Amino acid sequence: MNEFLLYCLSIIENEVEQSKFEALYYEYRHAMFYTANGILRDHGLAEDAVQEAFLRIMKHLEKIDENDCHKTKAFMVIIAKNIAINMYNKRKRDNEVFFFEETVEGDSSYESSKEDRDVQQIVQCIKKLPELYIHIMMLRYLYEYSDKECAELLKLSEAAARKRLERGRGLLKEQLEKEAADDAKL
Amino acid sequence: MQNFELNDEQLKKAFGIYCDNLLLELPRDDVLQESQAFSKSFETKMQKLIQRAKLSPWQLHYQMAKRIAILLLAFTLGATALMQVDAIRIPVVRFFTEIHQTFTRIVFGAEDKAAVLPETIEQIYVPGFIPEGFNLEFELVDINFAVQTYHKENEYFELTQYCTTFALHLDTEGVTLEELTKDGITYSYFENKGIKNLIWEQNGYVFICDGTVERDALIQIAESLQKNN
């Protein structure tokens, strides 16, 4: 009977030979490396960050939609970026006070639409948040990962992921309120 | 101060736009491809990951419905054996080998139907014997496999420990599988394209030691296996 079970399993395995992972690797490794290297400024460490990113992504492939290249590329880049920032901070932690908390203020190439002004306002405020909050919120709200999945992808405990999400959302709300108050003063 | 209530739909749209902006900040893919070169060791590690990804458990999710149907059938027929679980018995792995023209597929399962095999890496094993000049260069522990790669200039050997939830595909085109038994352990050995491979079962896990080192060195490495503390 055991042979029969094994035979059944062998049929199943043969039907799923495709390698989504491989396709993702060849498609996005350069963008991921570019992003990681921009933070770490070290070829070897940037490669490590890319490898670590693929290790984490490996366990969540079923949720990655290969047909939406744009969204997938952003996801891959964000994971690599998050790992690179953590590596950077880890390296600095013992001997320097400075931490990488880059905010991404800058030129927006997105043309604001009148219909969605609220959303545009949120985007501007997102750019003022520390990256680590942006990453987890992106995973949660754009990619719709659960708290547990976010935690796995960012190597956090589930409780820490929840807390970071809550704090990120709170910071975003505060930022929106601050901007609105500033606008009102003008 | 105005009070903002954020809803998930707004956040989804906003992060979508943020995402678009993020990608626009990246150089074009063709420019990146031309300007970047990855190191050989990185490429090697990634190739290994790719190979493993083809076999890893995430694939199970893809055809879940089909699997459930097949497994239910198998379960119905084998229910009696499967339900008798006795954790005290020492599990013995058996190889279920299908030799195809270009590859060998090895599926693992307990010889003793009542045995319980570890489904995750609970204990990592490392070689007690390391040939002279080799150093540990890469180490990876995942849920159901663990790898250690040792290098010495252009030579390498790698020890991979698998849980029996894996099915392996080995490139065995035109090779002969040799079996040898030492101290009660049966090793399967073959050489292919200059790479020597040794496969065996020990303590409920399946081990593969492969590399450019000599056959006897591989066997010595295998025999020296010890728990990593």
Boltz contact constraints between the chains, C-beta under 6 A:
constraints:
  - contact:
      token1: [A, 1]
      token2: [B, 77]
      max_distance: 6.0
  - contact:
      token1: [A, 1]
      token2: [B, 78]
      max_distance: 6.0
  - contact:
      token1: [A, 1]
      token2: [B, 81]
      max_distance: 6.0
  - contact:
      token1: [A, 2]
      token2: [B, 109]
      max_distance: 6.0
  - contact:
      token1: [A, 2]
      token2: [B, 113]
      max_distance: 6.0
  - contact:
      token1: [A, 5]
      token2: [B, 74]
      max_distance: 6.0
  - contact:
      token1: [A, 5]
      token2: [B, 78]
      max_distance: 6.0
  - contact:
      token1: [A, 6]
      token2: [B, 96]
      max_distance: 6.0
  - contact:
      token1: [A, 6]
      token2: [B, 107]
      max_distance: 6.0
  - contact:
      token1: [A, 6]
      token2: [B, 109]
      max_distance: 6.0
  - contact:
      token1: [A, 8]
      token2: [B, 70]
      max_distance: 6.0
  - contact:
      token1: [A, 8]
      token2: [B, 74]
      max_distance: 6.0
  - contact:
      token1: [A, 10]
      token2: [B, 107]
      max_distance: 6.0
  - contact:
      token1: [A, 12]
      token2: [B, 67]
      max_distance: 6.0
  - contact:
      token1: [A, 13]
      token2: [B, 167]
      max_distance: 6.0
  - contact:
      token1: [A, 15]
      token2: [B, 63]
      max_distance: 6.0
  - contact:
      token1: [A, 16]
      token2: [B, 59]
      max_distance: 6.0
  - contact:
      token1: [A, 16]
      token2: [B, 62]
      max_distance: 6.0
  - contact:
      token1: [A, 16]
      token2: [B, 63]
      max_distance: 6.0
  - contact:
      token1: [A, 19]
      token2: [B, 54]
      max_distance: 6.0
  - contact:
      token1: [A, 21]
      token2: [B, 53]
      max_distance: 6.0
  - contact:
      token1: [A, 22]
      token2: [B, 50]
      max_distance: 6.0
  - contact:
      token1: [A, 30]
      token2: [B, 32]
      max_distance: 6.0
  - contact:
      token1: [A, 30]
      token2: [B, 33]
      max_distance: 6.0
  - contact:
      token1: [A, 30]
      token2: [B, 36]
      max_distance: 6.0
  - contact:
      token1: [A, 31]
      token2: [B, 26]
      max_distance: 6.0
  - contact:
      token1: [A, 33]
      token2: [B, 36]
      max_distance: 6.0
  - contact:
      token1: [A, 34]
      token2: [B, 32]
      max_distance: 6.0
  - contact:
      token1: [A, 47]
      token2: [B, 42]
      max_distance: 6.0
  - contact:
      token1: [A, 51]
      token2: [B, 45]
      max_distance: 6.0
  - contact:
      token1: [A, 58]
      token2: [B, 53]
      max_distance: 6.0
  - contact:
      token1: [A, 61]
      token2: [B, 58]
      max_distance: 6.0
  - contact:
      token1: [A, 62]
      token2: [B, 58]
      max_distance: 6.0
  - contact:
      token1: [A, 62]
      token2: [B, 61]
      max_distance: 6.0
  - contact:
      token1: [A, 74]
      token2: [B, 19]
      max_distance: 6.0
  - contact:
      token1: [A, 74]
      token2: [B, 22]
      max_distance: 6.0
  - contact:
      token1: [A, 74]
      token2: [B, 23]
      max_distance: 6.0
  - contact:
      token1: [A, 108]
      token2: [B, 21]
      max_distance: 6.0
  - contact:
      token1: [A, 109]
      token2: [B, 24]
      max_distance: 6.0
  - contact:
      token1: [A, 110]
      token2: [B, 17]
      max_distance: 6.0
  - contact:
      token1: [A, 110]
      token2: [B, 21]
      max_distance: 6.0
  - contact:
      token1: [A, 119]
      token2: [B, 10]
      max_distance: 6.0
  - contact:
      token1: [A, 119]
      token2: [B, 13]
      max_distance: 6.0
  - contact:
      token1: [A, 119]
      token2: [B, 14]
      max_distance: 6.0
  - contact:
      token1: [A, 122]
      token2: [B, 14]
      max_distance: 6.0
  - contact:
      token1: [A, 123]
      token2: [B, 14]
      max_distance: 6.0
  - contact:
      token1: [A, 123]
      token2: [B, 17]
      max_distance: 6.0
  - contact:
      token1: [A, 123]
      token2: [B, 18]
      max_distance: 6.0
  - contact:
      token1: [A, 126]
      token2: [B, 14]
      max_distance: 6.0
  - contact:
      token1: [A, 126]
      token2: [B, 18]
      max_distance: 6.0
  - contact:
      token1: [A, 138]
      token2: [B, 15]
      max_distance: 6.0
  - contact:
      token1: [A, 141]
      token2: [B, 8]
      max_distance: 6.0
  - contact:
      token1: [A, 141]
      token2: [B, 11]
      max_distance: 6.0
  - contact:
      token1: [A, 141]
      token2: [B, 12]
      max_distance: 6.0
  - contact:
      token1: [A, 141]
      token2: [B, 15]
      max_distance: 6.0
  - contact:
      token1: [A, 142]
      token2: [B, 12]
      max_distance: 6.0
  - contact:
      token1: [A, 142]
      token2: [B, 15]
      max_distance: 6.0
  - contact:
      token1: [A, 142]
      token2: [B, 16]
      max_distance: 6.0
  - contact:
      token1: [A, 173]
      token2: [B, 4]
      max_distance: 6.0
  - contact:
      token1: [A, 173]
      token2: [B, 6]
      max_distance: 6.0
  - contact:
      token1: [A, 176]
      token2: [B, 4]
      max_distance: 6.0
  - contact:
      token1: [A, 177]
      token2: [B, 1]
      max_distance: 6.0
  - contact:
      token1: [A, 177]
      token2: [B, 4]
      max_distance: 6.0
  - contact:
      token1: [A, 180]
      token2: [B, 2]
      max_distance: 6.0
  - contact:
      token1: [A, 181]
      token2: [B, 1]
      max_distance: 6.0
